[in-house]
Amino acid sequence: WPGKVHDARVFRNSGLFRRLQEGIYFPDQEITVGDVEMPIVILGNPAYPLMPWLMKPYTGALDSDKELFNYRLSKCRMLVECAFGRLKGHWRSLLTHSDLSEINIPIVIVRARGIRLWQ
């Protein structure tokens, strides 16, 4: 994909998007946070499509509840972006093109993070 193509467009045309649409990833999986059951989701910015498995901020005129939701969603996204930045800083190979299949990428990221924690 050319560098000027937005991430959301690349994502919509990816195998990962198709697999998520087909329910291959996150098939009705939930996690418990405190005493609340929550679905597993991907966090996106406003350019991404709203999907059952993709959470994005509210747009338009917002009341205080929606502003608070957007603020908290933004904080979560910043935390994830920071974590990936730290991984890429330590594992420089994550900065280059990878021949890994999309199915193996999450496994590599989790293992890389696990190895980093033990160092």
C-alpha positions, -999 to 999 in steps of 0.1 A, spaced: 0 0 0 13 35 -8 23 55 23 -5 80 18 -33 55 22 -50 58 55 -46 30 81 -84 25 81 -85 18 44 -56 -6 46 -73 -23 75 -106 -27 57 -88 -44 28 -68 -68 50 -71 -104 58 -74 -95 94 -105 -75 87 -120 -104 68 -112 -129 95 -128 -106 121 -159 -102 100 -161 -140 96 -159 -144 134 -126 -163 133 -110 -140 158 -129 -131 191 -158 -155 184 -182 -143 212 -153 -141 236 -156 -119 267 -133 -109 295 -143 -101 331 -132 -67 344 -141 -64 380 -176 -79 379 -184 -67 344 -184 -90 313 -169 -71 284 -164 -82 247 -129 -83 233 -125 -53 209 -100 -35 188 -97 3 194 -98 26 164 -100 63 157 -130 80 141 -119 70 105 -124 33 113 -158 16 107 -179 8 138 -182 -29 142 -192 -53 170 -155 -60 175 -141 -25 168 -147 4 192 -143 40 180 -150 74 195 -183 92 192 -184 120 167 -206 151 164 -222 171 192 -214 152 224 -229 152 258 -206 149 289 -210 111 290 -199 107 254 -170 131 260 -159 111 290 -161 79 270 -140 94 242 -114 106 267 -111 72 282 -110 55 249 -82 79 238 -62 71 269 -66 33 262 -54 39 226 -24 59 238 -14 31 262 -16 5 234 4 28 210 30 34 237 33 -4 243 38 -11 206 64 18 204 84 2 233 82 -32 216 94 -17 183 122 1 202 135 -32 216 127 -55 187 139 -35 157 128 -64 134 91 -53 141 99 -21 121 104 -39 88 83 -59 64 74 -93 78 67 -126 60 47 -138 90 12 -149 84 -15 -126 100 -24 -155 122 11 -157 137 17 -119 143 -3 -118 176 17 -148 188 50 -132 180 40 -99 197 29 -117 229 61 -138 230 83 -108 223 66 -89 251 70 -119 274 107 -122 266 112 -85 272 96 -88 306 120 -115 316 151 -95 307 
